[in-house]
Amino acid sequence: MMRRIDTGTGLPIEAAEKLKVWLEALEEEDLKLKNQNIFLERKIAEIENGSLGVRRISDERGGGIEFSPSEELTIRLTLEGVLKPPDRNILKIGDLDAYLNDVVTANITIGSSVDDKTEIRELNEAELEKIVFPKPKKYKRKIGQSREEIGFIAEELPEIVRRENGYDLKALIAILVWKISRLEEKLNKNNTR
């Protein structure tokens, strides 16, 4: 039996035909990858130009990424991994309709320098004395994760700490610290008698 040889490849016809099918499949896959690469290059260019609201930055403060879905800058992610608002005290994460479930962190620092404040005044101590907090409640949320939580019902809290359908944790802590300090003063007076 005589073997037929493909003149283009010098291989037996059966092997050459299999090789051609395989090469056609590879060429098709190569074309697909080239098209995907062109698509990805365009997307990267859009990101770098800021048309998608994300752009790479590099300035005297270092590099990072800026997020600005509108004309105004929303947030900056620095190379050090710090999320920074475009200016102090303006970034809000979530709202009362779509709030965060948990914030897990090693520390929370509340920026509170006198340099950042105006119209500073003392609270009326008689008014502070009258503030009574309700007992905390156990509850599960209707939306999102339905685990048991302990906390307050906003509508039951004193008006001074309420914020829409929630409460101002910073104000709550400040008032509680004041109340604890007053209790310590009273205890110290009673112990010195």
Backbone torsions as a table, in degrees:
resi	resn	phi	psi	omega
1	MET	NA	131.3	-176.2
2	MET	-96.3	131.2	179.8
3	ARG	-86.1	134.5	177.3
4	ARG	-89.3	137.0	-176.4
5	ILE	-112.5	136.2	175.3
6	ASP	-75.9	127.1	-175.0
7	THR	-71.2	-28.3	-178.6
8	GLY	-73.8	-36.8	-175.8
9	THR	-108.3	-20.9	-176.1
10	GLY	78.6	10.8	179.9
11	LEU	-101.6	160.9	173.3
12	PRO	-57.7	146.3	-174.8
13	ILE	-52.4	-46.7	-177.9
14	GLU	-60.4	-43.3	-179.5
15	ALA	-68.4	-40.2	180.0
16	ALA	-64.0	-40.3	179.5
17	GLU	-66.3	-41.7	176.8
18	LYS	-63.3	-41.4	179.1
19	LEU	-63.5	-40.5	179.4
20	LYS	-64.1	-42.8	178.4
21	VAL	-62.4	-43.7	-179.9
22	TRP	-63.7	-43.8	179.2
23	LEU	-65.2	-37.9	177.8
24	GLU	-63.5	-40.9	178.2
25	ALA	-64.2	-41.7	177.9
26	LEU	-64.0	-41.2	178.6
27	GLU	-64.3	-39.2	177.8
28	GLU	-63.9	-44.3	178.3
29	GLU	-64.7	-39.2	178.0
30	ASP	-62.5	-42.1	178.1
31	LEU	-63.5	-41.9	178.3
32	LYS	-60.8	-45.7	180.0
33	LEU	-65.0	-38.5	177.3
34	LYS	-63.0	-42.0	178.4
35	ASN	-65.0	-41.3	177.0
36	GLN	-63.7	-39.1	179.4
37	ASN	-63.3	-42.9	177.8
38	ILE	-61.8	-43.3	178.7
39	PHE	-60.2	-46.9	-179.3
40	LEU	-66.0	-38.4	176.8
41	GLU	-61.6	-39.7	177.3
42	ARG	-64.8	-43.2	179.5
43	LYS	-62.7	-42.2	177.9
44	ILE	-62.5	-41.4	177.6
45	ALA	-62.9	-39.8	177.3
46	GLU	-62.6	-41.4	178.7
47	ILE	-64.9	-45.9	-178.5
48	GLU	-65.5	-31.9	178.3
49	ASN	-82.5	-9.7	177.3
50	GLY	84.3	6.3	-176.9
51	SER	-71.5	-17.7	176.3
52	LEU	-96.5	4.1	-179.3
53	GLY	88.8	5.3	179.0
54	VAL	-128.9	130.8	177.9
55	ARG	-145.7	146.8	176.3
56	ARG	-79.0	140.3	179.5
57	ILE	-130.0	157.5	173.5
58	SER	-152.3	120.0	179.6
59	ASP	-145.7	-169.8	-176.8
60	GLU	-63.7	-21.0	178.1
61	ARG	-87.6	-0.1	-178.0
62	GLY	110.9	-176.0	-179.2
63	GLY	-102.0	179.4	178.2
64	GLY	164.5	-160.5	179.6
65	ILE	-128.2	136.9	175.3
66	GLU	-108.8	141.3	176.1
67	PHE	-113.5	118.3	-179.7
68	SER	-147.1	81.6	-179.1
69	PRO	-65.3	-17.6	174.1
70	SER	-115.0	-166.1	179.1
71	GLU	-67.6	-26.2	-177.6
72	GLU	-91.2	141.6	175.3
73	LEU	-64.7	132.2	179.9
74	THR	-97.4	-49.2	-175.8
75	ILE	-158.6	153.7	178.4
76	ARG	-124.6	135.4	173.0
77	LEU	-107.0	114.2	-177.3
78	THR	-81.8	168.3	177.3
79	LEU	-64.3	-23.4	178.3
80	GLU	-81.0	-0.2	179.8
81	GLY	83.5	22.1	-179.6
82	VAL	-99.5	126.2	172.7
83	LEU	-84.3	123.4	-177.7
84	LYS	-125.2	134.4	172.8
85	PRO	-73.5	163.5	179.9
86	PRO	-65.8	-23.6	177.1
87	ASP	-150.2	166.8	-177.4
88	ARG	-64.1	144.4	166.6
89	ASN	61.8	34.0	-179.3
90	ILE	-128.4	-6.9	-177.8
91	LEU	-87.1	131.0	178.3
92	LYS	-123.4	129.2	178.9
93	ILE	-109.8	114.9	-178.1
94	GLY	78.4	172.8	174.8
95	ASP	-149.4	-174.2	-174.8
96	LEU	-68.6	-20.7	176.4
97	ASP	-87.0	-30.6	-178.4
98	ALA	-137.8	77.9	-176.2
99	TYR	-97.2	167.6	179.0
100	LEU	-78.0	146.6	178.6
101	ASN	-81.5	-51.4	-179.5
102	ASP	-138.4	143.2	169.2
103	VAL	-117.3	116.5	-178.2
104	VAL	-108.1	119.9	-175.5
105	THR	-152.1	161.2	177.2
106	ALA	-83.0	-23.6	-178.3
107	ASN	-162.7	153.3	171.6
108	ILE	-124.6	124.3	176.9
109	THR	-113.1	125.0	178.5
110	ILE	-98.9	114.9	176.7
111	GLY	-63.4	123.3	-172.6
112	SER	-149.3	33.8	-177.8
113	SER	-70.5	146.1	177.1
114	VAL	-60.5	-28.0	-179.8
115	ASP	-63.8	-21.8	-177.9
116	ASP	-96.5	8.4	-171.8
117	LYS	-125.2	152.0	171.0
118	THR	-131.9	168.3	177.1
119	GLU	53.2	41.6	179.7
120	ILE	-74.3	130.7	178.1
121	ARG	-148.4	156.4	178.5
122	GLU	-74.4	149.5	172.0
123	LEU	-84.0	147.9	177.9
124	ASN	-68.5	121.0	-176.7
125	GLU	-65.1	-34.5	178.1
126	ALA	-64.2	-38.4	177.5
127	GLU	-66.3	-42.0	178.1
128	LEU	-63.0	-39.2	179.9
129	GLU	-61.8	-33.4	-176.9
130	LYS	-75.7	-17.6	-176.3
131	ILE	-67.8	123.9	178.5
132	VAL	-122.2	130.0	178.8
133	PHE	-96.2	144.3	178.9
134	PRO	-74.1	166.4	173.3
135	LYS	-66.6	141.1	173.6
136	PRO	-63.0	157.0	-179.2
137	LYS	-120.0	157.2	168.2
138	LYS	-100.9	140.7	-179.0
139	TYR	-161.8	167.9	170.9
140	LYS	-123.0	145.8	179.7
141	ARG	-82.0	148.0	179.6
142	LYS	-74.7	-32.3	-175.7
143	ILE	-118.4	145.2	178.5
144	GLY	84.1	-151.4	-178.7
145	GLN	-67.2	129.5	-176.5
146	SER	-103.2	62.8	176.9
147	ARG	-105.3	159.8	-179.3
148	GLU	-73.7	133.4	179.2
149	GLU	-126.3	161.7	172.7
150	ILE	-121.7	132.6	-179.9
151	GLY	-177.8	-161.9	-178.9
152	PHE	-108.1	158.5	170.5
153	ILE	-96.3	120.6	-172.8
154	ALA	-53.2	-41.8	-176.8
155	GLU	-65.9	-19.8	-179.9
156	GLU	-89.8	-11.8	-177.0
157	LEU	-80.2	156.6	174.8
158	PRO	-60.2	145.6	-176.9
159	GLU	-54.8	-34.3	-174.9
160	ILE	-61.1	-25.4	-179.4
161	VAL	-105.7	-6.1	-178.0
162	ARG	-74.0	144.4	173.4
163	ARG	-138.0	105.4	-177.4
164	GLU	50.3	-117.9	179.0
165	ASN	-98.8	23.6	-179.4
166	GLY	-140.4	-158.9	177.5
167	TYR	-144.6	156.7	-177.3
168	ASP	-86.9	104.9	-177.3
169	LEU	-62.0	-37.6	179.6
170	LYS	-62.5	-44.1	178.3
171	ALA	-65.6	-41.6	179.6
172	LEU	-60.2	-45.9	179.5
173	ILE	-63.3	-44.4	-178.9
174	ALA	-60.1	-44.2	-179.5
175	ILE	-67.8	-42.6	179.5
176	LEU	-63.9	-39.4	177.8
177	VAL	-63.4	-42.5	177.7
178	TRP	-60.8	-45.3	-179.5
179	LYS	-62.9	-40.7	178.1
180	ILE	-64.5	-42.8	178.2
181	SER	-59.7	-41.7	178.0
182	ARG	-63.5	-41.1	178.2
183	LEU	-64.0	-41.2	177.7
184	GLU	-62.0	-41.6	178.0
185	GLU	-60.1	-45.9	-179.3
186	LYS	-63.9	-41.6	177.8
187	LEU	-62.9	-43.2	178.3
188	ASN	-62.8	-39.3	177.5
189	LYS	-64.7	-42.2	179.7
190	ASN	-67.6	-33.9	-179.5
191	ASN	-75.3	-24.7	-179.5
192	THR	-86.1	-7.0	179.6
193	ARG	-77.6	NA	NA
